[in-house]
């Protein structure tokens, strides 16, 4: 069982905004299963996750994330966020193992894509 605090999610979203691929990958387990349900894209494992992250940074070069709320209980988590400057609202659900994200599914409003 792993429960992380609010600062974990702030640091995680800050890593997305900083566009630091290595710092971001440190949040994931080696067998990460990541799915962006809005676009239908995702990645399994750190090699594919690195490519996904790099493509995301190229697609949204000015993005940063604001954490609105989160819950984490017995290794499962949910967080609500806003991607700025576009104002895209989204939520992520997943599982944390040994203090790292092992699974994440993102759901966000694709109607506001640039």
N, C-alpha and C positions, 0 to 999 in steps of 0.2 A: 504494500500500500504506500502510495506517494501522494502527499498533499503539498502543494507549493503555495507561497503567499503572493500577494498582489505585486510585489516588486519583481517577481519572476516574469509576470506577464508584461510589465512595463519594460523591463530589460529586453525581452523578446521582441516586442513591437518596435522598440528603439533600434534594435539591430536591423530590422527591415528598413527603417528610415535612414539609417547610416550607410546602407548599401555595402556592408561589410560581410561578404559571403562566408568567410571562415568563422567569424563571430556568430553568424546566424546558424551555420551548420552545427556548431557546438551545442545548440539547444536540442538537436535531434539525436535519436538513437541511430545506430548504424543501419538498422532495417526499417527506417521511417516509412510509413505509408501515408502519403499526403495527397489530398484530392481537392481541387478547386471545382466545386460542383457547377458553378455558373458557367465557366468556360469549358468544362469537360476535360480539363488537363490535370495532370498530377504526376507523381513520382513515387517510386519505391526504391529505397536504398539511397545512400549518400551520394553516389556518383550521379544518379538521375536527379536527385534533389538539387545538387549543385547546378546542373543545367537548367532546371526549372527556375531556381532563384535568379540566375544570371539573365534568363529570358524575361522574368518579371521586372528586374531592375531596368532592362532595356526598354520594356513596354511602358513602364510608369516611372520615369527617371526622377520626378519631383515629389514622389509620394512619401508621406509620413503617416503614422497611425496614432490615433488617440484611443486609449482604453476607456471604455464607458463603464463596463461592469465585468465581473467574472465570478465563477464558482469553481471550486475544486474539491472533490470529495472522493477518497479512496482510489485515487489515480485517474478518475475521469474529470474532464474540465469542460467548461463553456466560457467563452468570453465574447462580449459585444464590443465592437470597435467602429471607428469612422476613419476612412482613408481620405486624407486631405492632399491637395487642395480641392479635389473633385467633390468632396462631401458624400462619398459612397459609404452607406451603412452596411455592416456585415456582422456575422457571427461565426465563430469557430467552435467546433466540438472535437474532443479527442480524448486521448489516453496518455498518461504520463507514467513512465517506468524509470525508477531510480533517478528521479529528478530531471529527466529529459523527455521530450515529446516523442512518443512512439507512433502515434496516429493522429492525424488532423484532417478534418473535413471543413471546408470554408463554404459559406453561403452568403452571397451579397447581391445587391441590386444592380443587375447588369444593364438596366435601362438607362443608366447615366454614364455609360462608357464614352470616353472621348472620341 
